[in-house]
Amino acid sequence: MKNSIAERVGDFLQRYPPFNMIKSNDLLEIASEITIIYLEKGESIFKNTEPAHEYFYMVRDGAISLNYDNANVIEIMNIHDMGDVFGLQALIVKEPYKLTATANEESILYAIPISLFKSITDNNTKIQKYLITVFASNTHVPYTVEQTGEIFSDYISNTAQDIINFQTASYTKNPITCQVNSTLKDAALKMCAHKIGCIIVIDTNKKPLGIITNSDIKNKIATGLFSIETEVANIMSTPVITGKKGLTVADGQLQMIKNDIGHLCITRDGTINSKLIGVLTHHDVLATIGNSPAVILKDIKRANRTKKLRAARLKANNLLKSHLEQNIPLSHIVTIISQINDAVTVRVVELAIKKMPSPPPVTFSWLALGSQGRKEQLLYTDQDNALVFEDVPEKQYIETQAYFLELSRIITKTLNKIGFEYCEADMMASNLEWCKSLSEWQNQFKDWILKPDKKAVLLSSIFFDYDIKYGNQKLVDNLTDFIFNTLSETSLFYKFLGSDAIKSPSPVGFFKQFLVEQDGEQKELFNIKSRAIMPLVDAARLLVLSKQIRYVNNTAERFEKLAQLEPENKALYKSCAYAFKALSKFKTKQGLFNNNSGKFINLQTLTKEEKLKLRRCFKPINEIQEVLKIRFDLKNFI
């Protein structure tokens, strides 16, 4: 006789990782043994220091917060909703819980028996990799860092890392070489020209005879042991260690460790008696192991061409997709991708300066605006940026501005080639309206703030999220001081900002249906950015400005800061922070899936559960807009 309840549970489980990696008959067996738990809001499923249960948990409906008691101050470390798994401490290590799991609202949980789950999935490396990654990413607090590292390395070495180790290593083809009778000076000049750390010495048949690295030059030339004019044969390391085409990552690593080297020569037959075809470096091994943030950042800093920067940024998209699939908390993902985007921007500015006919005439600051300025830019979006340069005498202003406009043109063009579209409204530093001296920017903000209108509010609200990416920090500090001093002179500007922040109606209509676009190319699509995300962005910006909060740009962090300052509104601000993260994650997933910005969503492609998740995020939008109406007296303000 069929167990209809188990079948319904199994149908739900198979929609989410890691259960979508389990065979149907095994999944049904697990579903048959699952315990269904109902929690009232505020009720806990387990508490800090409580012994580990015989189950881990999945959210069927509602939301569960994982909280950490820090000196009697409860900090929310993460919030899990429909389809998320938690309580993995009991699955990984049998130790007491470090966090408390509490229902944020009425919730239904599935309790999955650990013994049965492990017996079915022990040999499934994909599932083990997923669970370990989720567990590791959720251990935010210091007391679990060492423990997490040990657990993570133990599991990875036995499961996912084994898969990687037997992949074919990706090595550098067409390596830079020199003849055995070359002078070291010639070899060093080649290394400098190609910006490489080693050069291979070959004979006339292109067989590898030796290798010279930066260390050889430092230890044998800089110390005076040999002349710079000496032949490379006198200082090269020989014989070289070789491997053959198709060697695995593990083979390459073992050779390097065994011989204490950082470079492996790849030859046709794997010996020194055949033609050199490539070089495997320690960096290549790291890159093969995975798109780690460290490797991507290193690639960006080394890049000397736009093509290489674009390739590095594309790796970040793969990293983003992987992290989202593994359900790593959005705050971690945002931090990583923001660092990568910032590194790309810095490198683009550095390369652009080199292309200019002369150095900058005065110091300047390159500012990212909009989503990058708020450290919320996950997918490729259009550019919003500005440039502030040091004040100069009036007679030098036009010439100085012309220099920075040309520099900005090179920067924005390069960013466009990397994948960041030009701003349709031309809000970029290549536009003279967004490339000004410090005094001119101060005058501009004074005009925006003291003489507000709809255009001023639009332009200034974009700029209020600025963040310096390159250049003189003091210029930005001076601008910030001026802005906040000017804001203290008026309350009218806040009313204009508030009116703009509440202009977007509720994302759902009277009958709880999603409000979609009514015409144009996007007809019948839901604009998640303008209807759901931007109202939260605008509200957070207005509230932090009114409280003179500086250098907190990220929307979720702004709400979390407000929760500290206004304990009476803590629940609402925390809900807004959570809603913003959930909406951003949803938009990003849609963008990756559809290979676009994720801004417009075809509701027909969403499951019922996904629509419910979205609707849950809309409630704090309405509530925060009501707060703005009362606080800034907006009900009668037009």
C-alpha positions in Angstrom: 0.0 0.0 0.0 1.4 3.4 -1.0 2.2 6.0 1.7 0.7 9.1 0.2 2.2 11.4 2.9 5.7 10.1 2.2 5.2 10.6 -1.5 4.1 14.2 -0.9 7.1 14.8 1.3 9.4 13.2 -1.3 8.0 15.4 -4.0 8.8 18.4 -1.9 12.3 17.2 -1.0 13.4 16.5 -4.6 13.0 20.2 -5.5 15.9 21.2 -3.3 19.5 20.2 -2.7 20.9 17.9 -1.5 17.8 15.8 -2.0 17.6 16.4 -5.7 20.9 14.4 -5.9 19.3 11.2 -4.4 17.6 8.4 -6.4 13.8 8.3 -6.3 13.5 5.0 -4.3 16.1 6.1 -1.7 14.4 9.5 -1.4 11.1 7.8 -0.7 12.7 5.7 2.0 14.0 8.9 3.7 10.7 10.6 3.3 8.9 7.7 5.0 11.0 8.2 8.1 10.8 12.0 8.3 9.1 13.6 11.3 7.0 16.6 10.7 7.3 19.4 13.3 5.1 22.5 13.8 6.6 25.5 15.6 4.9 28.7 16.8 6.6 32.0 16.3 9.4 32.3 18.9 9.6 28.6 19.6 13.0 26.9 19.3 13.9 23.6 17.7 17.3 23.5 19.5 19.3 25.8 21.6 22.9 26.8 22.2 24.9 24.1 24.2 22.1 21.6 23.8 23.3 18.1 22.8 23.2 17.3 19.1 19.9 15.7 17.9 19.6 12.5 15.9 18.1 14.7 13.1 19.0 17.6 10.9 16.2 19.8 9.6 14.6 21.3 6.5 12.2 24.2 6.4 8.9 23.2 4.8 7.0 26.4 5.5 7.9 29.6 7.4 11.4 30.8 8.4 13.9 29.8 11.0 16.6 32.1 12.4 19.9 30.9 13.7 20.9 33.1 16.7 24.1 33.6 18.6 24.0 34.9 22.2 26.8 37.4 22.4 27.1 38.7 26.0 23.3 38.6 26.3 22.9 40.4 23.0 21.1 38.1 20.5 22.7 38.3 17.0 20.9 36.8 14.0 23.6 34.8 12.1 21.3 33.5 9.4 17.7 33.0 8.4 16.5 29.9 6.6 13.3 29.6 4.7 11.5 27.2 2.5 13.8 24.4 1.2 16.8 25.4 3.3 18.6 22.8 5.5 20.1 23.6 8.9 21.2 21.9 12.1 24.1 20.2 10.2 26.2 20.3 13.3 24.6 17.0 14.3 25.2 15.5 10.9 28.9 16.5 10.7 30.2 16.3 14.3 28.4 15.0 17.3 29.0 18.1 19.5 26.5 20.4 21.2 24.9 23.1 19.1 26.6 26.5 18.9 23.6 28.4 17.9 19.9 28.6 18.8 17.3 27.8 16.0 14.1 29.8 16.5 10.9 30.2 14.4 10.7 33.7 12.9 7.0 32.9 12.2 4.7 29.9 12.2 6.8 27.2 10.7 6.7 23.6 9.6 9.9 21.5 9.6 11.0 18.2 8.3 13.3 16.3 10.8 15.5 14.0 8.7 17.0 11.0 10.6 20.8 11.3 10.4 21.5 7.5 10.6 19.3 6.7 7.6 20.4 9.7 5.6 24.1 8.8 6.1 23.6 5.2 5.2 22.0 6.2 1.9 24.3 9.0 0.9 27.7 8.0 2.4 29.2 7.3 -1.1 27.6 10.3 -2.8 30.5 12.8 -3.1 28.3 15.6 -4.5 26.0 15.5 -1.5 28.9 15.4 1.0 30.5 18.4 -0.8 27.3 20.3 -0.7 26.6 19.7 3.0 30.1 20.4 4.1 30.1 23.7 2.1 26.8 24.8 3.7 28.0 23.8 7.2 31.3 25.6 6.7 29.7 28.7 5.3 27.2 29.0 8.2 29.9 29.0 10.9 30.3 32.7 11.2 31.5 33.1 14.7 35.1 33.0 15.9 34.8 30.0 18.2 34.0 27.7 15.2 36.7 28.8 12.8 39.4 26.3 13.8 36.8 23.5 14.0 35.4 24.4 10.7 38.8 24.4 9.0 39.5 20.9 10.3 36.1 19.5 9.3 36.2 21.1 5.9 39.7 19.9 5.1 39.0 16.3 6.3 35.9 15.9 4.2 37.2 17.7 1.1 40.4 15.6 1.1 38.3 12.4 1.0 35.5 13.5 -1.3 35.2 16.5 -3.6 39.0 17.1 -3.6 39.5 13.6 -4.9 37.5 14.4 -8.0 39.5 17.6 -8.6 42.8 15.8 -8.0 42.2 13.5 -10.9 41.3 16.2 -13.3 43.8 17.0 -16.1 46.0 19.9 -15.1 45.7 23.1 -17.1 49.2 24.4 -17.9 50.7 27.4 -19.7 51.2 26.6 -23.4 53.9 28.2 -25.5 56.2 29.1 -22.6 58.8 31.9 -22.9 62.2 30.4 -23.6 65.8 31.4 -24.3 68.8 29.6 -25.9 71.5 28.1 -23.8 74.1 30.6 -25.0 71.9 33.6 -24.1 73.2 36.0 -21.5 71.2 36.4 -18.3 70.6 40.1 -19.2 68.8 39.0 -22.4 66.8 36.4 -20.4 65.8 38.9 -17.7 64.7 41.5 -20.3 62.4 38.8 -21.8 61.0 38.0 -18.4 60.3 41.7 -17.7 58.7 42.2 -21.1 56.3 39.2 -20.6 55.9 39.8 -16.9 56.7 36.3 -16.0 58.5 34.7 -13.0 60.5 32.1 -14.9 62.1 31.3 -18.3 63.0 27.9 -19.7 66.5 27.4 -21.2 66.3 25.1 -24.3 68.7 23.7 -26.9 68.4 24.0 -30.7 65.8 21.1 -30.7 63.7 22.9 -28.2 64.4 20.4 -25.5 64.4 21.8 -21.9 67.9 22.1 -20.4 67.2 24.3 -17.4 65.1 26.9 -15.8 65.8 30.4 -14.4 63.4 32.0 -11.9 63.2 35.3 -10.1 64.8 33.6 -7.1 67.9 32.6 -9.2 68.4 36.2 -10.3 68.0 37.5 -6.7 70.3 34.9 -5.1 73.0 34.6 -7.8 73.1 38.0 -9.5 71.9 40.6 -7.0 74.3 39.1 -4.5 77.2 39.6 -6.9 78.1 35.9 -7.4 77.7 36.3 -11.2 77.7 39.1 -13.7 74.5 40.1 -15.4 76.3 39.3 -18.7 77.0 35.7 -17.7 75.5 33.0 -19.8 72.2 31.5 -18.6 73.9 28.0 -18.4 76.0 29.2 -15.5 73.0 30.0 -13.2 70.1 27.9 -14.5 68.7 25.0 -12.3 69.3 21.8 -14.2 68.1 19.2 -14.9 64.5 20.3 -15.1 61.7 18.3 -13.6 59.3 17.2 -16.3 55.8 15.8 -16.8 53.8 14.8 -19.9 50.7 16.3 -21.5 47.6 15.1 -19.7 49.1 14.7 -16.3 46.6 15.1 -13.4 46.5 17.9 -10.8 47.5 15.3 -8.2 50.6 14.2 -10.3 51.6 17.8 -10.8 51.3 18.7 -7.1 53.2 15.6 -6.0 56.1 16.4 -8.4 56.3 19.9 -7.1 56.2 18.8 -3.4 58.7 16.0 -3.9 61.2 18.1 -5.7 60.5 21.4 -3.9 59.8 23.3 -7.1 57.1 25.7 -8.3 57.4 25.0 -12.0 57.1 21.7 -14.0 58.2 21.5 -17.6 55.7 19.7 -19.8 57.2 17.8 -22.8 55.8 15.6 -25.5 56.8 12.3 -23.8 57.2 13.6 -20.3 61.0 13.4 -20.3 63.8 15.9 -20.9 64.6 14.1 -24.1 61.6 15.6 -26.0 60.3 19.0 -27.1 59.0 21.4 -24.5 55.3 22.2 -25.0 54.3 23.9 -21.8 55.0 24.8 -18.1 52.8 23.9 -15.2 53.1 26.4 -12.3 51.9 26.4 -8.7 49.4 29.1 -9.8 48.1 26.9 -12.6 47.4 24.1 -10.0 45.5 26.5 -7.8 43.4 27.7 -10.8 42.6 24.1 -11.7 41.5 23.3 -8.1 38.8 25.9 -8.5 37.7 29.4 -9.0 38.8 30.5 -5.6 38.5 34.2 -4.8 42.2 34.4 -4.0 43.1 33.0 -7.5 40.7 35.4 -9.2 42.0 38.4 -7.3 45.6 37.4 -8.2 44.6 37.1 -11.8 43.1 40.6 -11.7 46.2 42.2 -10.1 48.4 40.5 -12.7 46.2 41.4 -15.7 47.8 43.8 -18.2 45.1 43.6 -20.9 41.4 44.1 -20.9 40.9 40.6 -22.3 42.5 39.1 -19.1 40.4 41.2 -16.8 37.3 40.1 -18.6 38.3 36.5 -18.3 38.9 36.9 -14.5 35.6 38.7 -14.0 33.8 35.8 -15.9 35.4 33.4 -13.5 33.7 35.4 -10.7 30.3 34.7 -12.3 31.0 30.9 -12.2 32.0 31.4 -8.6 28.8 33.3 -7.9 26.7 30.5 -9.5 28.5 27.8 -7.5 28.0 29.6 -4.2 24.3 30.2 -4.8 23.8 26.6 -5.7 25.5 25.6 -2.4 23.2 28.0 -0.5 26.1 29.9 1.0 24.7 33.0 2.9 24.3 36.0 0.6 26.4 38.2 2.9 29.4 36.0 2.2 28.7 36.0 -1.5 28.3 39.8 -1.6 31.6 40.3 0.2 33.5 38.1 -2.2 32.0 39.5 -5.4 32.3 43.1 -4.2 36.0 42.6 -3.5 36.4 41.2 -7.0 34.5 44.0 -8.6 36.6 46.6 -6.7 39.8 44.9 -7.7 38.7 45.0 -11.4 37.9 48.7 -11.1 41.3 49.5 -9.4 43.2 47.6 -12.1 41.2 49.3 -14.9 42.1 52.7 -13.4 45.8 51.8 -13.0 46.0 50.6 -16.7 44.1 53.7 -17.9 46.6 56.0 -16.2 49.4 54.2 -18.0 47.7 55.0 -21.3 47.5 58.7 -20.6 50.3 60.9 -22.1 51.3 62.2 -18.7 50.6 61.5 -15.0 47.5 63.0 -13.3 48.0 66.8 -12.8 46.5 66.6 -9.3 45.2 63.9 -7.0 41.7 62.5 -7.6 39.2 59.9 -6.4 37.3 57.4 -8.5 33.9 56.8 -7.0 31.5 53.9 -7.7 27.9 54.8 -7.4 24.6 52.8 -7.3 24.8 49.1 -6.6 28.6 48.9 -6.7 28.8 51.8 -4.3 26.5 49.9 -2.0 28.5 46.7 -2.5 25.5 45.0 -3.9 26.6 44.4 -7.5 26.5 40.7 -8.1 25.7 40.4 -11.8 27.0 42.6 -14.6 25.0 45.9 -14.4 25.3 49.3 -16.1 28.0 51.7 -14.9 27.4 54.5 -12.4 30.5 56.3 -11.4 32.0 59.8 -10.8 35.4 61.4 -10.4 36.4 64.1 -7.9 39.7 65.9 -8.4 41.7 68.3 -6.3 40.9 72.0 -6.5 43.0 73.9 -9.0 43.3 77.7 -9.9 40.4 78.8 -12.1 42.7 79.3 -15.1 43.8 75.6 -14.9 40.3 74.2 -14.3 39.3 73.5 -18.0 42.6 71.9 -18.8 42.6 69.7 -15.7 39.0 68.6 -16.2 39.8 67.7 -19.8 42.6 65.4 -18.6 40.3 63.6 -16.2 37.5 63.4 -18.7 39.8 61.6 -21.1 41.0 59.3 -18.3 37.4 58.6 -17.4 36.6 57.8 -21.1 39.3 55.2 -21.1 38.1 53.7 -17.8 34.4 53.5 -18.8 35.3 52.1 -22.2 37.4 49.4 -20.6 34.7 48.5 -18.0 32.3 48.3 -20.9 34.5 45.8 -22.7 34.7 43.7 -19.5 31.0 43.5 -19.4 29.6 46.5 -17.5 27.3 48.4 -19.8 27.3 52.1 -20.3 24.8 54.0 -18.2 21.8 54.9 -20.4 21.4 58.2 -18.5 25.2 58.9 -18.9 25.7 59.1 -15.2 29.4 58.3 -15.6 32.7 60.1 -15.0 33.2 60.5 -18.7 30.4 63.0 -18.6 31.6 66.5 -17.5 28.6 66.7 -15.1 30.1 63.8 -13.2 33.7 64.8 -13.3 34.4 67.9 -11.2 36.7 69.3 -8.6 36.0 69.0 -4.9 34.6 72.6 -4.7 32.4 72.1 -7.7 31.0 68.9 -6.3 30.3 70.7 -3.0 28.5 73.5 -4.8 26.5 70.8 -6.7 25.4 69.1 -3.5 24.5 72.4 -1.9 22.2 73.2 -4.8 20.7 69.7 -4.8 20.0 69.7 -1.0 18.9 73.3 -0.4 16.9 73.7 -3.7 15.4 70.2 -4.1 13.3 69.1 -7.0 12.5 65.8 -8.5 15.6 65.9 -10.8 17.9 66.9 -7.9 16.5 64.0 -5.8 17.1 61.5 -8.6 20.7 62.6 -9.2 21.7 63.1 -5.6 20.1 59.8 -4.4 22.3 57.9 -6.9 25.4 59.8 -5.7 24.6 59.3 -2.0 25.7 55.7 -2.3 29.2 56.6 -3.4 32.2 54.6 -2.4 35.8 55.4 -3.2 37.6 52.7 -5.3 40.8 54.4 -6.2 42.6 57.6 -5.2 42.7 60.3 -2.5 40.5 59.3 0.5 40.8 62.9 2.0 38.9 64.3 -1.0 36.0 62.0 -0.3 36.1 62.6 3.4 35.9 66.4 2.8 33.0 65.9 0.4 31.2 63.7 3.0 31.7 66.2 5.7 30.3 69.0 3.5 27.2 66.9 2.5 26.2 66.1 6.1 26.8 69.6 7.3 24.5 70.9 4.5 21.9 68.2 5.3 21.7 69.6 8.8 20.5 72.9 7.5 17.2 71.7 6.1 14.4 69.1 6.5 12.8 69.8 3.2 15.3 67.6 1.3 14.3 64.6 3.4 10.7 65.1 2.4 11.6 65.0 -1.2 13.7 61.8 -0.7 10.9 60.3 1.3 8.3 61.1 -1.3 10.6 59.4 -3.9 11.1 56.4 -1.6 7.3 55.7 -1.3 6.4 56.3 -4.9 6.5 52.6 -5.8 3.2 51.0 -4.9 2.9 47.6 -3.2 4.3 44.8 -5.4 1.0 43.0 -5.1 -2.6 44.3 -5.8 -5.7 44.3 -3.7 -6.4 40.6 -4.5 -2.8 39.6 -3.7 -1.9 39.3 -7.4 1.6 40.4 -8.6 1.6 43.8 -10.2 3.2 43.3 -13.6 4.2 45.6 -16.5 1.2 46.7 -18.5 2.8 47.5 -21.9 6.1 47.6 -23.8 8.6 44.8 -24.3 8.3 43.7 -20.7 4.5 43.4 -20.7 3.3 40.8 -18.2 6.7 40.6 -16.5 7.3 41.4 -12.9 10.0 44.1 -12.2 11.6 42.8 -9.0 14.1 45.7 -9.0 11.8 48.7 -9.1 8.8 47.2 -7.2 10.6 45.3 -4.5 14.3 45.9 -4.2 14.5 49.7 -4.8 11.9 50.7 -2.2 14.0 49.0 0.4 17.2 50.6 -0.9 15.6 54.1 -0.9 14.1 53.7 2.6 17.4 52.6 4.1 19.3 55.4 2.4 16.8 58.1 3.7 16.9 56.7 7.2 20.7 56.6 7.6 21.1 60.0 6.1 18.5 61.5 8.5 20.5 59.9 11.4 23.9 61.2 10.0 25.2 57.7 9.7 28.4 57.7 7.6 30.2 55.0 5.6 27.4 52.4 5.9 26.3 51.9 2.3 25.1 48.4 1.9 21.3 48.3 2.2 21.1 45.2 4.5 23.9 46.7 6.7 22.0 50.0 6.9 18.9 48.3 8.2 21.0 46.3 10.7 22.6 49.5 11.9 19.2 51.1 12.3 18.1 48.1 14.3 20.9 48.8 16.8 20.0 52.5 17.0 16.2 52.0 17.3 15.5 48.9 19.5 11.7 49.7 19.3 11.8 49.1 15.5 14.4 46.3 15.6 12.0 43.6 14.4 11.0 45.7 11.3 14.5 46.7 10.4 15.7 43.1 10.7 12.8 41.9 8.5 13.8 44.6 5.9 17.4 43.4 6.0 16.3 39.8 5.5 13.8 40.7 2.8 16.4 42.7 0.9 18.9 39.7 1.0 16.3 37.2 -0.1 15.1 39.4 -3.0 18.6 40.1 -4.1 19.4 36.4 -4.1 16.3 35.6 -6.0 17.1 38.3 -8.6 20.6 37.1 -9.0 19.5 33.5 -9.5 17.0 34.6 -12.1 19.7 36.6 -13.8 22.2 33.7 -14.0 19.5 31.3 -15.2 18.3 33.7 -17.9 21.7 35.2 -18.7 20.5 38.8 -18.0 20.2 41.2 -15.1 17.4 39.3 -13.5 15.4 42.5 -13.3 12.3 41.3 -15.1 10.8 37.9 -14.1 8.3 35.8 -16.0 6.0 34.7 -13.2 4.8 31.7 -15.2 8.2 30.1 -14.7 8.0 30.2 -10.9 6.8 27.5 -8.7 4.1 28.1 -6.1 6.7 27.9 -3.4 8.9 30.6 -5.1 5.9 32.9 -5.4 5.1 32.4 -1.7 8.7 33.3 -0.9 8.5 36.5 -2.9 5.2 37.5 -1.2 6.7 36.9 2.2 9.4 39.5 1.4 6.8 42.1 0.4 5.3 42.6 3.9 8.2 44.7 5.3 8.2 46.9 2.2 4.7 48.1 3.1 5.6 48.5 6.7 8.8 50.5 6.2 7.0 52.8 3.8 4.4 53.5 6.5 7.2 54.4 8.9 8.6 56.9 6.3 5.2 58.5 5.8 4.8 59.2 9.5 8.4 60.1 10.4 8.8 62.6 7.5 5.2 63.7 7.5 4.7 62.7 3.9 0.9 62.0 3.8 0.1 65.5 2.6 3.4 66.2 0.8 3.4 66.2 -3.0 
